Amino acid sequence: MSRLVTVSAKIPEKLRRRMYELGIEPSKVIRRALEEEVRRREWELLKERGEAMRHILKKLSVERAVESIRGDREGR
């Protein structure tokens, strides 16, 4: 199991009261929200990197890539 750390946030007292009245467990909600935000930002980063790679890959021809792969296979 991975190590756990504590993350805290200040919220209005009224919100805290309503959470507990409704049986909302803040740790579960916060954990789920943070996990989702991390996934969203990782996806955005991958999309940005993919866009950058696309510009680089456009400069390569298919023929050049095929030649390189065949040369590598023959060298084994």
DATA-V287896 format. One record per helix or strand of 3 or more residues. SS is the DSSP state (hx for helix, st for strand). FROM is the first residue (numbers start at 0). TO is the last residue. If there is no record, write none. Layout:
SS_FROM_TO ; SS_FROM_TO
This chain:
hx_12_20 ; hx_25_57 ; hx_61_73
